[in-house]
Amino acid sequence: MRGVALFAVVALICDSAVGVMAAVIDLWYAALVDRMIVDVESVPESEINTADFVYGLSGILETVVYVVAVVAFLAWLHRVRDNAELLSPDGHRRSRAWLFFGWAVPIVNFWFPKQIVDDIWYASTLAGRESSPSKGLINGWWAAWLIGSLVSNLGGRLLFGADELDSLSAAARFDVVSIALMLIAALLAIGVIRKISDAQEQHLPSPPAFAPGYPAY
């Protein structure tokens, strides 16, 4: 489990780093658009072409790294769900298929993934829903993820619908807000990964003791 957990954490860190870079490019691009609004003739065409290229490339890189982070998180989630089913076979409200489809199916994606993670946490601590240790970190992560996803979706619609320089500048700055929210969600997700992984590792059997006089190979 440690290997897939480390993969997920590293992927989320990389996603966050690329997000910060994209936010800086967003602000730089918005400032260039502002100059064009004031006087479009004052901005050389070569600078506009370079800005468009860098802005588009950052969006592609951001998407690729985000997809890798999603795959890594789902790989970790699949592993800890396997472990959770061994610890508590009857303690899961959603079938294994919803582990993946729950994120994509409209409406139910607002709570199915959270229920799955909650049940994994209950199983990992071997406690019922009433006596389980605090899951405030999980609640915070899910709230940040929902808000960040909604804002990111809105930002994408603003960007693709921008047909004037004013709206393009506003969309670039709005993207910074969505990146900041998703950055918070990513950091909290790292905390969730560590919290559940550590809880499950508490159930690992202790290494066997060796009798005196016999070498431990």
Disulfide bonds with the S-S distance in Angstrom:
none
